[in-house]
Amino acid sequence: MRKFKLQIQVSIDGYMAAPDGQPGGIDIPFTDDMYAAMDEINDSVDCIVLGRNIADGFITAWAARPQDEPDGITDFINDTAKVVISNTLTSSSWENTVVAGGDIVATVNELKSRPGGDLIAYGGGTLVASLLAHDLVDDLYLFVNPVAYGGGMPVFGPLDVKLRYRLAGAQPFESGITALHYQPLR
């Protein structure tokens, strides 16, 4: 069965966006060692999963970037199949993208049961909160930025049960960002 990975930029106080909606650490430039780590995370991935609210900006922004950038992430994101989870969209006008709706647990489990490489999501508050609350993530990568907001959009929303994780790895980067890799204890 495919794994579902989640990679999020987060502040040291646990927010993926500041109170004004700005993503955590957006002003901290990525370094070569971060790109190498992202390449390793994405190596087994053949499908990007996005929520409706983030899809438009995410897909449009990456499509506008020049291809063949040295970091390779632009080509990866543009060339990889995408699934937008939405109960309001019925079809996609974005290249290489399909829409899946319905119950998020059933939708994600169906995607995980298909043959192929792993799945990854990079953010989107509503999607992230749902994925985590329903324990659908197999590998959680928190890219912790050395900034604190004191409020904003938390990574974890309300939970019905306590979720437990084990630290599978930690990697500091030249930028001051540290990647923490967690796996759920099930």
N, C-alpha and C positions, 0 to 999 in steps of 0.2 A: 504494500500500500504506500502511496506517495506521502511524504511528510508535508506539513504545512508550516512554513517559516514566517515569522513576523519580525521585521526590522523597523525600529522606531528611533528617531532622534528625540531625546528627552533631556530636560533640565535636571540638575542635581537634586531638585526638590520634587521631581516626579511629574512634571508637566510636559506634554508634547506640543503645547502652544501657550503663549503668553496670554494675559488677560485681553490684550488687543487682537488676539487671533494669530499673531505672528508665530510661525513654527519655532520650536526650541533650537537655539544655536545657529540660526540661519546665517548669522554674520561670521561664523567661524569657518574659514576655508578648509576644504578637504585637503589632506596631504596624501602623498604617494602611498604611504603605508596603509591609509584608510581605504584607498582604492583597491589595493591588493587584498585586504581583508574582505571587502565587498565582493570582489571577484571570486574568492574562495566560498563565500556564503552562496553566491549565485551559480556556482559551477554546476550543481545538480538540478537547477531550476529550469523548467520549460513553460511556466505559466505564472503570470502576475495577476493577483486578485485585487480589485479595487472596489471601494464603495462608490455609490453614485455621486456623493458630494465632492469627493476628491478627483474623480476620474477626468472631468473636463479640464481642469487646470493641469493635472499631472500629464495626461496624454498629449495635450496641446503644447505644453512647455517642452517636453522631451522631443516631440516631433520637430520643433522649431530649432533645436540645437544642431550644430554642424555634425554630420556623420564623421566617422573615423577620427574622433578625438583620441588623444593618447591614452586617456584613462579607460577606454573601451566600454564604459557604462552606458553611454548614449546609444551605441549600436545594440547592446544587450537589451535595453529597455524598449527601443523601437522595434527590434526584430522578434521579441518574445511575444507569444500569444497572451492576450489579456482577457479576463472575465470581469465584467462589472456586475456586482451584486446590487440589484435594484428591484423594488416592487412598483416603481413608477415608469421606468423605461421598458419598452418591449423590444427595441432593436437598437443597434449601434451604428452610428455614421463614422466611427473611428476605424481606421485601418487595423486589421489583425485583432479585432475585439468583438466579443459576443456578450450578450446580456443574460444573466441568470437571475431568476426571482424566486419568490416563495420563502419558506422557512429557512433561515440561515443555517441551522444545524443540518437539515436534510440536504441543502444545496452544497455546503462545504463537504459533507461526508460523501456525497455523490461525486464531487470533483476529486476527492482523495482516492476514491475507489477506481477511477479511470486509470488505464495504463499510461505510463510516461514518467517524466521527471517530477521533481518536487514543485510545490506551489509556494509563492511568497506574496506577502502584502507589505507595503511600506508605510502605511499610516492611514489616516482618515479616522477622525474621532469616533464616529458612530460605528463604523466597521470594526475598529480595534476593540472598542468596549464590548461589542457583541461577541467577537471571536474569543476574547479572554474570558468573559462571563460564562460562555458555554464550553470552555475548556477545549477549544478546537485547535489550538496552537501546539505544535510539537517541538519547535525550536524558537525561543524568544531571544532576539538580539536587541538589547537596549544600548544605543550609542549615547552615552551620558556626556552631555556638554557641560563645561565648567561655568554655568550660569544658573542663577536662581531667580524665579519670578514671584514667588509668594502667592501664587494663584494662577488660574488659567484653566486649560483643558487637561485634566489628569489622564494618565495612561490607563489606569483602572477605574472604571465606573463602579456603580453599586454592584455588589456580589451577593448571591444567595447563599453561597458556601465559601469557606476559606480555601483558597488555592495554594498548593505547596509546590515549590520548585527546587531544583538542585542546580548549583552553579556548575556549568559544563566547561566554562573557560572565561578568561578575562584578558583583555589586550589594551594597553595604553597606546595612544598615538602621539606623534610629534605635535599635533594641533592642540593637545590638552584634553581631547575627547578620549573616553575609555569605552571600549565595547565590552559589555557583559553578556554572556551567552547562558541562558537558562533553559532547562528542560523540565516539564511538569513531572511531579511525582504522582503517578496514577495507580 
